Amino acid sequence: MQIKNIPFSELPFSDLFKTYVSHFEKLKPFFQGNPQKKQVIKNKTDRYVYKKNRAELVELMKEFNKPFQLHENALNNIEALGKDDTLTVVTGQQMVLGTGPLFTIYKTISAIKYAQRVEQVTGRKTVPVFWLADEDHDFAEIAEIHIPDNNGVRTFEIEEHDEKKGFAVSRRNAGPHFQVFLEWLEEVLPDTEFRPEILNLLNNACKHNCFKASFASILSRLFSKYGLIFAGSDHPGIKKFVSSELLAAVQKNVQSIEELNKQSEKIAEAFHVQAKIQDTLLFFHDEKKGRTRLERMDDNTWVAGDKKFTISDLEDLTVEKPEALSPNVFLRPILQDALLPNIAYVAGPGEIAYYAQMKSLYSVFDQEMPIIVPRLSATLVESGIKRASDELPFAFPKYQIRIEDLEQEFIARNSEDDLDKLFSDWKADINASTEKYTETIEKYDASLKNSAEGMTIGYLKSLDKLYQKLRKSIKHKEDIQLQRIARVKNNIYPNDGLQERTFASLYFLTKYGLDIFDEVFEQLEDSDFDYHKLIFL
């Protein structure tokens, strides 16, 4: 396994993300500090104070992680959360089918690596945590998966048409969808020695009939041996544990929104603003209609669908039934960092952009923003793809353009103009040289002039035949090269996007075995995420 670094500046990432990884100082006012600097880590950990009950946290984490069959190392890490000096590094995302695109794996690897880095720098126990976005209700984001094949991409998608539409994903069972999904995987996954083990892993995960448990149990099998544990907010005990933050989200709503707007306006002066600011940080779990935005109408009136609440009603709700309230994209990190002794969050490019909007919001909740760490970004290059790409004139970043544009550029580079000139010059040379020899023969015997000219004509006709054969050969080779271009493009930039955002990790696990990402993990330097990685398998 070899790794090649590609600058993010050459790839299709946002300007804000490119600035974050290469010119952090330009974004310094919006973040806690440069995640690569040891002093930033030391300063953050020196200041950090956990404000809640660690013993209670341990019990909550034991209960939350019980369904996921954690490795002993992860169970020990839960116990370690009870010690005053233990810290966490968190990452997270939606609970997609099978673990979804490769970037899920890259986020997880990054969190584990950065936790190790924090331990090395500070000497303090640091636990990697995967935050399950268990209150997200955008079903479309978790309901499809993509597997590569010879013709590009095979896609499986669950159609949303049941009575739980709009409900948090963690509050829905999979119904018959998992069985259909497993049958589809049996059809499309490559036939390898590792296939039975992967299908068995998936079958066991899907027995839960629950998106949350299925997703987490697969990640647990892959990474809990490194001490990875899981957390989330759709849990009555956890909601009670962070109820003071939910209360603050109600009581300090106006101030919160003002701070978000101020920060977003500053970001907008130079960059695209990632997340739209609403007038609230909260949703309401309606037992009939699902997760519904809780909107502030005036100083004392809030509405969620057809339900109305006064400030007093919501304050009572945070005490009596906090699990009925749900955080939006900005409040989720606040709850996460209230629950856990967290000092860093591993984020994708989009998450880094919305964290840039949040720094002043943390102060509203009497918190300090965590260090924001860019996740590993990578493309896995199989040996067959590397061989094909080695025969082509394009560097990796070039494949981000449309396949039609790649083909046109290749054809233009291999224009037949040079071939036409070659044969035109060849014929001109023949005509020039044979003309004088024909004249000499004519002097000896005029009757042989036509024979000499006929020989020249025959030779020129033979050149025409050679030209046609050569064109046919070149066209054949060109067709092969165009096929190679399509194959490489479909593999490393499927659907005109980076591989990590499309292809499922399940394909690579089936092709190379459950330890493939252990090898990736071992090859990477701690928190070495300044470049996109080409990883040659």
HELIX and SHEET records of a PDB file:
HELIX    1   1 PHE A    8  GLU A   10  5                                   3    
HELIX    2   2 ASP A   15  SER A   22  1                                   8    
HELIX    3   3 PHE A   24  PHE A   30  5                                   7    
HELIX    4   4 LYS A   38  ARG A   47  1                                  10    
HELIX    5   5 ARG A   54  ASN A   65  1                                  12    
HELIX    6   6 LYS A   66  PHE A   68  5                                   3    
HELIX    7   7 GLU A   72  ALA A   80  1                                   9    
HELIX    8   8 LEU A   97  THR A   99  5                                   3    
HELIX    9   9 LEU A  102  THR A  122  1                                  21    
HELIX   10  10 PHE A  139  GLU A  141  5                                   3    
HELIX   11  11 VAL A  169  ARG A  171  5                                   3    
HELIX   12  12 HIS A  177  VAL A  188  1                                  12    
HELIX   13  13 ARG A  195  CYS A  206  1                                  12    
HELIX   14  14 PHE A  211  PHE A  223  1                                  13    
HELIX   15  15 SER A  224  TYR A  226  5                                   3    
HELIX   16  16 PRO A  236  PHE A  241  1                                   6    
HELIX   17  17 SER A  243  GLN A  251  1                                   9    
HELIX   18  18 ASN A  253  ALA A  268  1                                  16    
HELIX   19  19 ILE A  311  GLU A  320  1                                  10    
HELIX   20  20 PRO A  322  ALA A  324  5                                   3    
HELIX   21  21 LEU A  331  LEU A  339  1                                   9    
HELIX   22  22 PRO A  349  TYR A  355  1                                   7    
HELIX   23  23 LYS A  359  VAL A  364  1                                   6    
HELIX   24  24 SER A  383  ASP A  390  1                                   8    
HELIX   25  25 PHE A  396  GLN A  400  5                                   5    
HELIX   26  26 ILE A  403  ARG A  413  1                                  11    
HELIX   27  27 ASP A  417  TYR A  444  1                                  28    
HELIX   28  28 ALA A  446  LEU A  448  5                                   3    
HELIX   29  29 LYS A  449  ILE A  492  1                                  44    
HELIX   30  30 PRO A  494  ASP A  496  5                                   3    
HELIX   31  31 GLN A  499  ARG A  501  5                                   3    
HELIX   32  32 SER A  505  TYR A  512  1                                   8    
HELIX   33  33 ILE A  516  GLN A  523  1                                   8    
SHEET    1   A 3 GLN A   2  ILE A   6  0                                        
SHEET    2   A 3 HIS A 532  PHE A 536 -1                                        
SHEET    3   A 3 SER A 377  VAL A 381  1                                        
SHEET    1   B 5 ILE A 229  ALA A 231  0                                        
SHEET    2   B 5 THR A 126  LEU A 132  1                                        
SHEET    3   B 5 LEU A  87  GLN A  93  1                                        
SHEET    4   B 5 ASN A 342  ALA A 347  1                                        
SHEET    5   B 5 ILE A 371  PRO A 374  1                                        
SHEET    1   C 2 GLU A 144  ASP A 149  0                                        
SHEET    2   C 2 GLY A 152  GLU A 157 -1                                        
SHEET    1   D 3 GLY A 290  ARG A 293  0                                        
SHEET    2   D 3 LEU A 282  ASP A 286 -1                                        
SHEET    3   D 3 LEU A 325  PRO A 327 -1                                        
SHEET    1   E 3 GLU A 295  ASP A 298  0                                        
SHEET    2   E 3 THR A 301  ALA A 304 -1                                        
SHEET    3   E 3 LYS A 307  THR A 310 -1                                        
END                                                                             
